[in-house]
Amino acid sequence: MALIYISLGSNIEPSRYLQAGLRSLRECFGPLKLSSMYESEAVGFSGTNFLNMVASAETDLNIAEVVALFKQIEQNHGRLVGAKKFSPRTLDLDLLLFDDLVCQTPVVLPRAEIVNNAFVLWPLSELAPELIHPVLHKSYATLWDEYDKDSQRLWPVTFEWPVGLTF
């Protein structure tokens, strides 16, 4: 079983789509571990704020199967195929880590956004503070401590999960 870390984000009806995305991930992978929810300003374009978090799960799928599954879940929840990279979205699922694998295909791992974007690094450092980045050889807690926190606005938010929703 591989341990995977998943970045989730939305700025179109984010409460609705993040809950739906998490339900789909739970159906596919079983129990999930979740970071706190964070709100951030849009990065790369002008738009409404995003809600972001990181989840972890275990899987027997290979990387290509996981990425294809994420694309299908996104599309099932209103993500438009071929939409611009920097644009509003109902649901964005990105594979951040697949165990400690370093690769270029079928996706680049570890994902560069981990160290480039506060909305990925802060929740990842919360969920896996002692885990070591397989290229930089630093823990995610250390990477977050060293991150220029003035470069992107990000803050934790209270997120009301529906009664009975478990992960």
C-alpha positions in Angstrom: 0.0 0.0 0.0 1.3 3.4 -0.9 0.7 6.5 1.2 -0.5 9.4 -0.8 -1.0 13.1 0.0 -3.7 15.0 -1.9 -4.2 18.8 -2.2 -7.8 19.8 -2.4 -9.0 23.3 -3.4 -12.1 25.1 -4.5 -13.4 28.7 -5.0 -16.8 27.9 -6.6 -19.2 26.9 -3.8 -16.2 25.5 -2.0 -18.0 24.0 1.0 -20.3 22.0 -1.3 -17.5 20.8 -3.7 -14.9 20.1 -1.1 -17.4 17.9 0.9 -18.4 16.1 -2.3 -14.7 15.6 -3.3 -13.9 14.2 0.1 -16.8 11.8 0.0 -15.6 10.6 -3.4 -12.0 10.2 -2.2 -13.4 8.3 0.9 -15.3 5.9 -1.4 -12.2 5.2 -3.5 -9.5 5.0 -0.8 -11.3 4.3 2.5 -10.4 6.3 5.6 -8.7 9.7 5.0 -6.6 11.9 7.3 -7.4 15.5 6.9 -5.6 18.8 7.7 -7.4 21.9 8.8 -9.2 24.0 6.3 -7.4 27.2 5.1 -8.6 30.2 3.1 -6.3 31.9 0.7 -6.4 34.5 -2.0 -6.3 33.3 -5.6 -2.8 32.8 -6.9 -2.0 33.5 -10.5 -5.2 35.2 -11.3 -7.8 37.6 -9.9 -10.7 35.7 -8.4 -12.6 34.9 -5.2 -10.7 33.3 -2.3 -10.1 29.5 -2.2 -10.6 27.0 0.5 -7.7 24.5 0.6 -6.7 21.5 2.6 -4.6 18.3 2.4 -5.7 14.8 2.8 -3.8 11.5 3.0 -4.9 8.0 2.2 -3.4 4.6 1.4 -3.9 3.0 -2.0 -3.0 -0.1 -4.1 -3.4 1.9 -7.3 -0.4 3.1 -9.3 0.3 6.8 -9.9 -1.3 6.9 -13.3 -4.5 5.3 -11.9 -4.6 7.7 -9.0 -4.1 10.8 -11.3 -6.8 9.5 -13.7 -9.2 8.9 -10.7 -8.6 12.4 -9.5 -9.4 13.8 -12.9 -12.6 11.8 -13.0 -13.7 12.9 -9.5 -13.0 16.6 -10.5 -15.1 16.2 -13.7 -17.9 14.4 -11.7 -18.1 17.5 -9.5 -18.3 20.1 -12.2 -14.6 20.7 -13.2 -14.5 21.6 -16.9 -12.1 19.6 -19.1 -9.6 21.9 -20.7 -10.2 24.9 -18.4 -7.4 27.4 -18.0 -4.8 26.5 -15.3 -5.3 29.8 -13.4 -9.1 30.1 -13.2 -11.9 29.6 -10.8 -12.8 25.9 -10.1 -15.3 23.7 -8.4 -12.8 21.1 -7.3 -9.0 20.8 -7.7 -7.3 17.5 -6.7 -3.6 17.3 -7.0 -1.4 14.3 -6.1 1.4 15.8 -3.9 3.3 12.7 -2.8 3.2 9.0 -3.5 5.3 7.5 -0.8 8.7 9.0 -1.2 8.8 8.5 -5.0 10.6 11.1 -7.2 9.4 11.0 -10.8 8.6 13.1 -13.9 5.9 10.9 -15.4 3.0 10.4 -15.4 3.2 13.5 -13.1 6.0 15.3 -11.5 6.5 14.1 -7.9 7.0 15.5 -5.4 4.7 18.3 -6.7 6.5 21.7 -7.0 3.5 23.4 -5.4 4.5 21.9 -2.0 7.3 24.4 -1.5 5.9 27.2 -3.8 2.4 27.7 -2.3 1.5 28.3 1.3 -2.0 26.8 0.7 -0.3 23.4 0.1 2.7 23.6 2.4 0.9 24.7 5.6 -1.8 22.0 5.6 0.8 19.4 4.5 3.1 20.4 7.4 0.2 20.1 9.8 -0.8 16.7 8.5 2.8 15.3 8.2 5.2 17.6 10.1 8.0 15.0 10.4 7.7 13.5 6.9 10.8 14.3 4.9 10.6 15.9 1.4 12.3 13.3 -0.8 14.4 15.9 -2.8 15.1 18.7 -0.3 15.7 16.2 2.6 13.9 18.5 5.1 10.8 17.9 7.1 7.6 19.6 6.0 7.5 21.4 9.4 11.0 22.8 8.7 10.0 23.8 5.2 7.0 25.6 6.6 9.1 27.3 9.3 11.5 28.5 6.5 8.7 29.6 4.1 8.3 33.4 3.4 4.9 33.8 5.0 4.5 37.3 3.6 4.6 36.0 0.0 1.0 34.6 0.1 -2.0 35.4 2.3 -3.4 32.3 4.0 -5.4 31.8 7.2 -7.1 28.8 9.0 -10.9 28.8 8.9 -13.6 27.0 10.8 -15.2 24.5 8.5 -18.6 23.1 9.4 -18.8 19.5 8.3 -22.3 18.1 8.0 -23.5 15.9 10.8 -22.6 12.3 10.1 -19.9 13.0 7.6 -16.8 11.0 8.5 -13.5 10.4 6.9 
